Amino acid sequence: MIRPALRPALLSLSVVLAGLLPASVAGQTILNTERFQLADVDEGLHVSATLTGNGQRGNSRVMTLGTSGIAGVLTGSHWTRVIFGARYISTREQAILDNRFVQLRYSYILAPELRTFHFVQAQRNETLRLRSRYLVGSGVQYALVQSEHTTFSLGTGLMGEWENLSADAVDPGTDPQSTALRVANVAVLSRDLPSGARILNILYVQPDATAPSDVRVLNDLGLILPVSDRFRVTLSGEWRRDSRPPAALRKDDLTFNVGIGIEVR
């Protein structure tokens, strides 16, 4: 058994109750795939899916529905999984299928605390004016701390990035297509409290290997509060920064969420 992914046959239903800052002001497009890979995985198949939704009616009408999840198989030292997601946004003016992504990820487990990671990813995000984003990367992740109540791991690698933005997202005369070789750094800290709650922090730092001042950062800090064996409440804050965002977007994005989770095993 390893401890970086989801339990087998786990279905999670999460309803977002509160959020600050709409997606249209987000600064960049980095995806937090580590959040799908944090619980125990036994030999064989494991599956998890999440549904999210929120709405507003009155001065404005907005409805957002989303789904994301992971499906994978662990066989000996080989761990293969597919991570996916999409979001549907409906307003008075339009309805779009937004923030679609899929990542195929493979790890070879060298030791209980050490594994490689290799991935290919495709993404599209209408609100971020992102027509397409493709990634190919490899690296290694090592658990520095693996105790009964605390885990802390660091990972690093390289990834190729190919982005194609909408023409209205860049300054006139600027090519909407770009390529980059980025350093993919990640740090994951999990701490179980005596009350049964869990504190979780996931940090990504992705500088351009050829231009280090071009860097993308994501930090996700959360508190998971168990209500019963099947119910939990999650409080989280997510900060994103892109040092060189498209002209139509801001550098920083801060989002707070409260969620209710239901586990069916």
N, C-alpha and C positions, 0 to 999 in steps of 0.2 A: 504493500500500500504506500502511496505517495501523498504528500499534502500540498499540492498546488492547484487543485481544480475542484469541480463540483461533484456532489454525491450522485451515485447512480439513480436514474429514474426520478429525478427531482424536478417538480414543476413549481415554479415560483410565480405568483400573481402579485404585482406591485402596482398600487394606485397612488399617483403623485397628488398630494394634497395642497402643496404650496410651492411656488417658484418665483424667483426674482430675476429680472432681466430676460427679455424674450430672446429666442434663438437668433433673430435677425441682427443682433449687435455682437454676436460671437466673434472672437478674434481670429480663430484658426481651427483646423480640422483634425487635430490629433485625436485618436480613439483610445479609450481606456479599456483595452481588452483584458488586462490583468484582473479586473473585477469578476470576470467569469471563471477564474482559475484558482480559487482560494480555499476551497474545502477539500476534504479527503476524496480520493479516487481509488476504487478497488479495480482489480483485474476485470477486463471486459468493457461493456458499453456503459456510457454515462450520458444523460440528456438533461438539459435544463432550458426553460423558456421563461421570459418575463413579459408581461403586458403592462403598459402604462397609459394613463389617460388624464386629461384635464380639460376644462371648458370654462367659458365665460360668456354671459349673455346679458344684454342691457345696452350701454353706450356702444359696446362693440360685441361682435359675435366671433368667438374663436373656439375651435375644438381641435384637440391634438390627441392622437392615438398612436401608440408605438409598440413595437415588439422587438425583442432581442433574445439571444440565447446561445447555447453551445451544444454540440453533439460530438462525441468523441469515443475512441476506443483505446484502452491500454492493454498491450500484450507484451509481457516481459519488460524489456527496457525501451520499448517503442510506444510512444504516445502520440496519436494523431487526432486532431479535432478540427471542426469547422465552427467558427464564430460568426454570427450573422445579426442583422438588425435592419429596421426600417421605421419611418415615422410618417404618419398621414396628418396633414394640417389642412383645416377647412376654415375659411373666413367668409365674410359677405361677398368678397370680390373673387375668390378663387379657391380651388382645392388642389393640393399637390401631394404627391408621394415623395417625401423628403428624407434625406440622410440615410440612404440605402448603403449598406456595406456588407461585405463578406470577406472573411479571412480564413485561409487554409493554413494550419499551423502543425508543425511536427517537432517533437523533442526526442532526443536520445538520452536516457537516464544513465549517467556514468556512475553515480553513487547517490545515496538518499539525499544528500545535500547539494548535488551538482548535476546539472543537465544542460544540454544545448537547446537552442530554439532556432527554427527556420520557418519562414512564412512568406506567403504571397497574399496581397490584399487589393481589393477593388472597392472604390467608394464614390458616391455622388451625393452632393448636398446643395439643394436649390437655394436655401436661405443664405448660405455662405458663397453663392455665385460659383460653386465648384461643379463644373461639368463632369470632370473625372479626375480621380487620383489613384495611381497605382504604386504599390510598394513591393519590393522584394528584399528580404533581409535575413541575416543569420547572426547568432551570437551565443553567449553562454550566461547562465544564471547560477549563482551560488548562494546558499543559505548560510549566513554567518552565525545566526542564532536559531536553534530549533529546540526550545524547551517546552514544558507542559503548557505554559500560558503565553509564551512569546515566540514569535517568529520574525526574523528580519533577513531579507535577501536583497542582493544587488545583482544587476545584470547589465551587460554591455554588448554591443555589436555594431554592425554597419548595415545600412539599408539604402537602396536606390529609390528615388522618388521621382515620379513623373506626374505633373499637375497641368490641368487645362481649365482655366477660369473663363467665365463669361466675359465678353468684350466690355460690358458696362462696369465691370468690377476693377478695371485697371485704368491708369491714366492714358490719354490719347497718345498713340505712338508706342505704347508698351506692349510687348508680346505677351498674350495671355497664357502661353504655354511655357513651362519651365521644367528643368531637371535639377536634381541635387543628390549628392551623396551625404547622408546624414549619419551621425553617431547616435545609436539608439541606446540610451541609458535609462534604467528603471530601478527604483528602490521601493520595496514593499515592507511595511511594518504592521504587524497584527499583535494586539495585546488583549488577552481575556482578563476581565476584571472579576473580583470576588463575587460581585452581585450577579454574574452571569452575562453581563453586557460585554461587548467587544468594541475596541477602538481600532480603526483601520485607516492607514494612510498610504496612498499610492502616489509616487512622484515619477514623472517622465521629464527628461531633459534631452532635447534632440537638436544639437547644433549642426550646422552645415560643416562638413569636414574640411572644405576648402575656404570657407568664410565663417569663422566661429562667431562673429557678431550677429549672424543670422541664426537665431535660436528660437525654438518653440518649447514651451514649458506647460505641463499640466500637473496640478496637485489636487488630489481628491482626498478629503478628510471626512471620515464618517463614524457614527456611533450606532451600533446595532443593539437594540433592546429587545430581548425575548419576552413575549407575553405569555406564551404557553409552548408546548412542544411543536405546534404547527403555526403559530402566529408570532410575528415580530414587527417592531417599528424601527425604521431606519431614518436617521437624521444625517444629512450630508451637505458639505459645501465644496464646490469645485471651482478652482481658479485656473484660468488659461491665459497664456500670454504668447503673442507672436511678435517678435521684434521688427518684422518687416511684413505687416499684413497688406492685403490688397487695398487700393485707394478707398474703396467703398466701405471698409470695415475698420473697427477699432483694434487697438493692440491688446486690450484686456477684456476679459469676460469673467464675471463672478455669478455663480448660480447656487441657490440654496433649495434643498428639497426635503420634504417629509414623506415617507412612504410606509405603506402597510404591506407586509409580506405574508403569504400563505404557502406553506410547504405541504405537498402531498407525496408520500413515498409509497 
